[in-house]
């Protein structure tokens, strides 16, 4: 059966239910983190952060917010990198699902510079949150275009240094490869179905360029990366 990737689908994912909890969700969160590590997703976001802070003094504390933080794996990767390189990071994970936040907190108990907040990023409290860098890893595709424009406007207004987005390319090849990945990792039905929908909710490069132009971003870079990802870095400096 052929896969139509011309337009983004608006089909919802099971994990979009913020009230969801339990072992199936925990397993999905941990498998997503495992796959992201294996395919280099964490390193892709980390390199984006590195590019934004390369001219920042190591004596400055940098506040980084991770939107849709999942089990917190990206923040722990950043914390380890900061410790190894004598960087001062204050790291905050945001997710609208309380079960997810509690799981992330448990996994991050050894990290004193990581905190978590259960919060809807469309609430006023998030729109008032200030930070140096905001990360959006495999999260932006969950939203419709108008909501994406709104969120990017908030990110741009509230960040001092910049924005790092790491998200999926919408393609038939990526869809078929993920089907194979599901078999290798023995993903549960929810993870498999949500993952395939995520790819169909992903992006073409021209769509990301269009968002950038609508928001008048003057200093940004969009690059295709393995595995079928786009690294989108918006610099404020």
Secondary structure, 3 states (H helix, E strand, C coil): CCCCCCCCCCCCCHHHCCCCCCHHHHHHHHHHHHHHHHCCHHHHHHHHHHHHHCCCCCCCEEEEEEECCCCCHHHHHHHHHHHHCCCEEEEEEEECCHHHHHHHHHHCCCCCCEEEEECCCCCHHHHCCCEEEEEEECCHHHCCHHHHHHHHHHHHHHEEEEEEEEEEECCHHHHHHHHHHHHHHCCCHHHHHHHHHHHHCCECHHHHHHHHHHCCCCCEEEEEECCCEEEEEEECC
